[in-house]
């Protein structure tokens, strides 16, 4: 019998995370900011509005650098993380 994977997602934890409101979900995540790449010129290159969210237990990542506002990217990164969780 193989040992259980400590990073595996249990169904009840998965449902709990999906049902958390955004502010409570952000508290359980590690957040990094980064400079976006691609078109956008100087503003895009010098402002760190890209957001990467990492769930420390499951190592699931959600990131977004599509928008100029960090707050909007943060919200979209959480949505992307929830979509990535759904794929697990």
Z-matrix of the N, CA and C atoms (Angstrom, degrees):
N
C 1 1.444
C 2 1.523 1 108.40
N 3 1.343 2 117.30 1 131.89
C 4 1.454 3 120.53 2 -179.21
C 5 1.526 4 110.82 3 -81.56
N 6 1.328 5 114.62 4 155.79
C 7 1.457 6 119.83 5 179.40
C 8 1.536 7 109.42 6 -75.60
N 9 1.332 8 117.02 7 147.85
C 10 1.463 9 119.04 8 178.95
C 11 1.522 10 111.43 9 -67.60
N 12 1.306 11 116.12 10 145.99
C 13 1.454 12 122.29 11 178.59
C 14 1.528 13 109.01 12 -78.55
N 15 1.351 14 118.92 13 120.39
C 16 1.464 15 120.39 14 -178.06
C 17 1.525 16 112.69 15 -66.56
N 18 1.333 17 117.49 16 -19.66
C 19 1.459 18 121.04 17 179.81
C 20 1.521 19 112.80 18 -92.50
N 21 1.326 20 117.58 19 0.47
C 22 1.459 21 118.93 20 -178.80
C 23 1.523 22 110.20 21 -69.29
N 24 1.308 23 114.63 22 150.03
C 25 1.453 24 120.89 23 -176.18
C 26 1.520 25 108.73 24 -99.05
N 27 1.325 26 116.07 25 120.23
C 28 1.454 27 120.89 26 176.36
C 29 1.521 28 108.45 27 -81.63
N 30 1.305 29 116.42 28 145.58
C 31 1.447 30 121.87 29 -174.44
C 32 1.529 31 112.37 30 -56.82
N 33 1.332 32 117.36 31 -43.32
C 34 1.468 33 119.64 32 -177.92
C 35 1.535 34 111.37 33 -67.28
N 36 1.344 35 118.24 34 -35.72
C 37 1.463 36 121.02 35 176.36
C 38 1.531 37 110.55 36 -67.81
N 39 1.301 38 115.42 37 -39.28
C 40 1.462 39 122.34 38 178.96
C 41 1.531 40 110.39 39 -60.88
N 42 1.314 41 117.20 40 -49.62
C 43 1.455 42 121.88 41 179.97
C 44 1.529 43 110.12 42 -63.81
N 45 1.335 44 116.84 43 -42.62
C 46 1.465 45 120.53 44 179.19
C 47 1.522 46 110.70 45 -58.68
N 48 1.332 47 117.99 46 -44.92
C 49 1.468 48 121.24 47 -178.76
C 50 1.525 49 111.00 48 -65.70
N 51 1.324 50 117.03 49 -39.74
C 52 1.460 51 120.06 50 -179.66
C 53 1.525 52 112.02 51 -66.03
N 54 1.325 53 116.54 52 -31.09
C 55 1.461 54 120.44 53 -176.99
C 56 1.533 55 113.94 54 -87.90
N 57 1.335 56 117.68 55 -9.59
C 58 1.464 57 120.36 56 178.04
C 59 1.518 58 110.41 57 -64.71
N 60 1.339 59 116.01 58 143.43
C 61 1.462 60 116.67 59 172.51
C 62 1.530 61 107.54 60 -70.86
N 63 1.321 62 116.00 61 164.09
C 64 1.462 63 120.45 62 -172.26
C 65 1.519 64 113.22 63 -58.05
N 66 1.319 65 118.53 64 -44.59
C 67 1.464 66 120.46 65 -176.85
C 68 1.529 67 112.10 66 -62.97
N 69 1.314 68 117.89 67 -40.35
C 70 1.473 69 120.27 68 177.51
C 71 1.519 70 110.74 69 -69.26
N 72 1.317 71 116.95 70 -36.19
C 73 1.467 72 120.26 71 178.35
C 74 1.527 73 110.38 72 -64.62
N 75 1.353 74 117.24 73 -41.89
C 76 1.466 75 120.46 74 -179.70
C 77 1.521 76 111.76 75 -61.03
N 78 1.327 77 117.57 76 -33.09
C 79 1.462 78 121.23 77 -178.87
C 80 1.524 79 112.18 78 -65.78
N 81 1.331 80 117.83 79 -25.57
C 82 1.463 81 120.95 80 -177.81
C 83 1.527 82 112.35 81 -93.23
N 84 1.327 83 117.65 82 2.09
C 85 1.461 84 121.45 83 -174.69
C 86 1.521 85 111.89 84 -114.51
N 87 1.322 86 115.22 85 154.46
C 88 1.458 87 121.29 86 171.51
C 89 1.528 88 106.92 87 -91.42
N 90 1.327 89 115.98 88 134.08
C 91 1.464 90 120.50 89 -176.53
C 92 1.520 91 110.59 90 -118.44
N 93 1.332 92 116.28 91 133.63
C 94 1.461 93 122.88 92 175.70
C 95 1.510 94 108.29 93 -126.76
N 96 1.313 95 116.88 94 145.92
C 97 1.457 96 120.42 95 174.07
C 98 1.525 97 108.33 96 -113.06
N 99 1.331 98 115.10 97 152.03
C 100 1.458 99 119.69 98 -179.00
C 101 1.524 100 109.32 99 -151.27
N 102 1.320 101 116.04 100 162.08
C 103 1.456 102 121.55 101 175.93
C 104 1.515 103 108.58 102 -81.37
N 105 1.304 104 115.83 103 133.20
C 106 1.461 105 119.93 104 179.29
C 107 1.516 106 111.13 105 -73.96
N 108 1.301 107 116.51 106 164.13
C 109 1.455 108 121.87 107 177.25
C 110 1.524 109 108.16 108 -118.07
N 111 1.316 110 115.63 109 165.52
C 112 1.446 111 120.05 110 177.08
C 113 1.516 112 112.36 111 100.73
N 114 1.335 113 116.46 112 -164.63
C 115 1.463 114 119.78 113 -175.92
C 116 1.526 115 111.58 114 -65.96
N 117 1.295 116 116.18 115 153.15
C 118 1.458 117 120.57 116 179.45
C 119 1.511 118 111.73 117 141.46
N 120 1.314 119 116.57 118 -10.46
C 121 1.459 120 121.09 119 174.10
C 122 1.511 121 114.34 120 68.56
N 123 1.318 122 114.46 121 -150.06
C 124 1.455 123 121.66 122 -172.69
C 125 1.529 124 112.12 123 -61.29
N 126 1.318 125 117.51 124 -40.57
C 127 1.467 126 119.56 125 -179.01
C 128 1.526 127 111.14 126 -57.57
N 129 1.295 128 116.28 127 -44.64
C 130 1.462 129 120.77 128 -177.64
C 131 1.530 130 111.44 129 -66.76
N 132 1.317 131 116.53 130 -34.09
C 133 1.460 132 120.67 131 -176.31
C 134 1.525 133 113.84 132 -79.99
N 135 1.325 134 118.48 133 -24.24
C 136 1.457 135 119.04 134 -174.80
C 137 1.524 136 114.36 135 -107.49
N 138 1.296 137 118.39 136 -10.42
C 139 1.459 138 121.66 137 -178.14
C 140 1.531 139 109.35 138 -111.06
N 141 1.329 140 115.22 139 130.50
C 142 1.465 141 120.78 140 -176.82
C 143 1.537 142 109.59 141 -92.37
N 144 1.336 143 115.86 142 76.93
C 145 1.463 144 119.55 143 -178.99
C 146 1.523 145 112.64 144 -100.87
N 147 1.319 146 117.71 145 -9.59
C 148 1.464 147 119.86 146 175.54
C 149 1.522 148 109.61 147 -69.37
N 150 1.329 149 116.63 148 138.53
C 151 1.464 150 121.24 149 -177.57
C 152 1.526 151 109.63 150 -122.66
N 153 1.324 152 115.24 151 134.29
C 154 1.463 153 122.24 152 175.03
C 155 1.524 154 107.34 153 -122.32
N 156 1.331 155 116.21 154 122.90
C 157 1.464 156 121.87 155 177.71
C 158 1.521 157 108.38 156 -108.06
N 159 1.318 158 116.17 157 135.74
C 160 1.465 159 121.47 158 -178.63
C 161 1.515 160 108.20 159 -128.23
N 162 1.319 161 116.23 160 128.04
C 163 1.462 162 119.84 161 174.18
C 164 1.523 163 106.60 162 -84.93
N 165 1.341 164 118.78 163 116.22
C 166 1.468 165 121.18 164 -171.71
C 167 1.529 166 114.13 165 -64.48
N 168 1.303 167 118.39 166 -30.09
C 169 1.458 168 120.25 167 -178.05
C 170 1.526 169 112.02 168 -81.16
N 171 1.316 170 117.15 169 -40.71
C 172 1.467 171 121.08 170 -172.76
C 173 1.518 172 113.54 171 -101.13
N 174 1.345 173 117.90 172 -9.31
C 175 1.466 174 122.46 173 -177.01
C 176 1.524 175 112.55 174 55.02
N 177 1.321 176 115.87 175 38.08
C 178 1.460 177 121.88 176 174.62
C 179 1.525 178 107.06 177 -94.44
N 180 1.327 179 116.83 178 136.09
C 181 1.463 180 121.55 179 -176.00
C 182 1.523 181 109.98 180 -117.07
N 183 1.316 182 114.85 181 140.05
C 184 1.456 183 122.20 182 170.06
C 185 1.511 184 107.28 183 -132.05
N 186 1.321 185 116.92 184 130.76
C 187 1.453 186 118.39 185 -179.78
C 188 1.520 187 110.63 186 -141.78
N 189 1.322 188 114.38 187 158.07
C 190 1.454 189 120.51 188 178.27
C 191 1.521 190 108.67 189 -156.30
N 192 1.320 191 116.07 190 135.26
C 193 1.465 192 121.87 191 173.16
C 194 1.527 193 109.38 192 -138.23
N 195 1.305 194 115.73 193 22.70
C 196 1.457 195 122.09 194 -174.10
C 197 1.524 196 112.98 195 -71.82
N 198 1.319 197 117.04 196 -31.97
C 199 1.462 198 121.06 197 -173.37
C 200 1.518 199 111.67 198 -108.11
N 201 1.326 200 116.94 199 161.71
C 202 1.463 201 121.71 200 -179.82
C 203 1.514 202 112.02 201 -79.23
N 204 1.319 203 117.79 202 -20.87
C 205 1.467 204 121.31 203 -178.32
C 206 1.526 205 110.27 204 -94.39
N 207 1.320 206 116.64 205 127.40
C 208 1.456 207 121.11 206 179.47
C 209 1.516 208 112.57 207 -62.70
N 210 1.330 209 117.34 208 -35.73
C 211 1.465 210 121.23 209 -179.13
C 212 1.522 211 111.16 210 -63.50
N 213 1.333 212 116.27 211 -41.91
C 214 1.473 213 119.90 212 178.58
C 215 1.527 214 110.76 213 -68.68
N 216 1.332 215 116.75 214 -39.68
C 217 1.467 216 120.16 215 177.07
C 218 1.530 217 110.98 216 -62.95
N 219 1.329 218 116.36 217 -36.11
C 220 1.472 219 120.76 218 179.78
C 221 1.521 220 110.56 219 -63.56
N 222 1.324 221 115.95 220 -44.24
C 223 1.458 222 121.01 221 179.36
C 224 1.534 223 111.11 222 -65.01
N 225 1.324 224 116.32 223 -43.42
C 226 1.470 225 120.32 224 179.30
C 227 1.528 226 111.34 225 -67.69
N 228 1.337 227 117.07 226 -34.43
C 229 1.469 228 120.27 227 177.43
C 230 1.529 229 110.39 228 -63.06
N 231 1.339 230 116.92 229 -39.53
C 232 1.458 231 120.32 230 176.85
C 233 1.528 232 110.84 231 -65.11
N 234 1.323 233 117.08 232 -41.78
C 235 1.471 234 120.24 233 176.50
C 236 1.529 235 110.57 234 -61.46
N 237 1.342 236 116.67 235 -42.07
C 238 1.469 237 120.30 236 178.06
C 239 1.521 238 111.30 237 -63.94
N 240 1.342 239 116.56 238 -37.69
C 241 1.464 240 119.52 239 178.04
C 242 1.522 241 110.47 240 -64.03
N 243 1.307 242 116.61 241 -42.80
C 244 1.467 243 120.11 242 179.35
C 245 1.526 244 110.84 243 -63.54
N 246 1.330 245 116.95 244 -36.65
C 247 1.470 246 119.65 245 175.48
C 248 1.525 247 111.26 246 -66.54
N 249 1.340 248 116.60 247 -39.94
C 250 1.472 249 120.25 248 177.91
C 251 1.533 250 110.67 249 -65.31
N 252 1.321 251 116.94 250 -36.06
C 253 1.471 252 119.95 251 176.61
C 254 1.527 253 110.52 252 -62.93
N 255 1.322 254 115.18 253 -38.68
C 256 1.454 255 120.39 254 -178.91
C 257 1.523 256 111.51 255 -64.41
N 258 1.332 257 117.77 256 -25.58
C 259 1.466 258 122.49 257 -179.53
C 260 1.528 259 112.48 258 -81.33
N 261 1.339 260 116.78 259 -14.13
C 262 1.473 261 120.36 260 -177.38
C 263 1.503 262 112.37 261 -71.09
